[in-house]
Amino acid sequence: MDATYLQSKHQAGLPYDQYVATGNPDQQANWKKFHDQVQLTDAQRALVGSFVRKINIIGLSGIWCGDCVQQCPLVARIAQANPDKIDLRFVDRDAHADLQKELRICGGNRVPVFAFCAEDYELVGWYGDRTLSRYRAIAARQLGPSCPMPGAAVPASEVAATLQEWLDEIERAHLLLRLSARLRQKHAD
């Protein structure tokens, strides 16, 4: 994926609140309920606040998706902690089938998937559809469909672990950008 393509996808994306507003009232309520329960710790906010490189993030999602309801708000909270350095935009998986094809996981169309890009939209990496904590929790429950119902309760310990794993992945992207020879030369640091 070249930078021009990724830039066009990022620019076509919506900020979190506008993306959530595309859902029906029940979907919006589920996203709001989960977003409202998620808070970063002081240490997490300080870490995100220390980022010096801009990260453009494209969130490939489905407003209807239970996993998206339970993970996208986590990434949104991280981005909200440093909006000058993290520009998060969401695109609908079905409306951006070309991007979905590029970001397939295990041969399938999975969501959510996040593409992390440098300030100039060079691809840093991509990650999804669930963090290890989410997979462990689902495997332990072994109940119902692989994708939970939107609005289903999530234990606080699972939310905290999943939030930390998303933060770890975003921090990884930031450190990659911070240590990039290309960007260090550009910014003389």
N, C-alpha and C positions, 0 to 999 in steps of 0.2 A: 504494500500500500504506500503510495507516494504522499508526500506532504500536502500537495495541492488537493488531492482527494480527501484526505483527513480534515483539512481546513474547511472544505465545503461541507462535510458532514457535521463538523463542530458548529459551523455557522448556521446550519439548518436546524440544529438542536434548540431545545427550549431550556431555560433555567428551571430549576426544580419546581417552584411554585406554579409556573405556567404549564409545565408538563403534567403535574398532578391535576390541574384544572381541566385537562382534556378528558378526564374520566367522568363517568356518571356519578351521581351523588353518593351512592354506596361505595364506589371505588375511592372517591375523594375522601370519604370519612375513614376508610380503612388506612389509607396512606397517612392522613393527618394523625390518627390515633397512634400509629406506630412512631411517626416522626416526633410526636410530643413526648413520648416516653424515653427517647434516646437523648442522652447528654454525654458529652465528653468530660473526662476527668480534668482537673487542673493541669496535670502533667501532660495529658494528651493535647489540650489546648495550647500549652506552652510549646510543645514540639511542633505542632502545625504552624503556630505563629512564628517560629524560627525559620521557616522555609524562605529561601532567598531567590530561588529559581521559579519561574512561572511554569505551571503544569496545566495544559489544556486536557480535559478529560471528556471523553464521549461515552455516555452511558447508553448502551443498547438495551432496551427494556420493553416490557409490555405492561400497560397500565392495569391490565386484567390479571397479571401474574402474581400468585401468592409469594413466590420467592422474591420477586421484585419489591413487593410491599414490605417484606421483612429484611431487605438488604439495601435497596437504593436510599432509603432515608438515612442509613448509617453513613454512606458515602457523602450524602448531602450535608449532614452535620459536620463532617470533616472539612468539606469545602467551605462551609459557612464560617469556619474558624479562621480562615485566611483568604477572603475573597479577592484580595489583590494578587495572590500567587496561585490560587486554584480556581480555574474557570471550568466549571462542570456544566455540561449541557446534556440533555436527554433526547434520544431519537427513538421512535417506535420501531420495533423489530420488523413488523409487517410492512410499514411504509418505506423502510430502508432495507429491502431484501438483499440488495447488492452488498451492503455492509455486513448483514447477517451471514451471507455466504463467505465473506472473508474471515469472519470471527467464529466459525463453527468449532464446536468442541466435541470430540469423540464422534465426529461424523454427523452431528446433529445441530439443529437450531436451538441454542440454549439462551436463556436470559436469567438474570442480568449478566452482561459482559461489559467491561469497561476498558476502553483503549486510552492509554496514557501517552500524551504527546508533549514534545518540547514546545517552547514559545513559538518556534517556527514550524510547528506541526510535524516535525520528524517523529516517527513512531519510537517510543521508548519501550513499550511492551503492552500486553493486554492480559486481563485476568477475569475469570468468571467461572462458572455460573454460581458456584457456592464456595464458601471458604471451607477449610478443613473442619472447623467447629460445627458448621451447618451439616456437613456430611456425617460427622460423628453422631450428632444428635438425631438425625433422620435414621441412620443405621441402628442406633440404640432403640428407637421407638418401633421401628419396623411396622408401622401402621399406615393405613390409607395410601393415597396416591403419593408419588415422589414429589409432587409440588403441593405444598399445603394450601388450604383454602385461604383466600385473602381475609385478613382480620382474625385469623386463628391466633390464640395466645402463644407467646414465645417466652420460655423461662428467662428471667433476668440474667442468669449466669451465661446462657447461650447468647443473648443479645450482647453482653459485655465482651465475650470472647470473639464473637463475629465482628463487632466494631473494631476491636484491637487488630484482628487480622486484616481488615480492610485498611486500617491506618498503617499497618506494617507494609502493605503493598504500595500505598501511596508514598510512604516515606522512602521505600526502596526506589521508586521512580524519581523522587526528588534527589536522593543521593546520587543516582546515576546521572542526573542532569547536573548536579553540583560538581561532580568529579569529571564530567565530560571535557576532554581536552579541547574540543571544538568550542564549547561554550565558555570554558575558562579563558581561552584566548580572546573570544569575542568580548567578554566582560572584564578582561584584564584582572582576573582574580585567581 
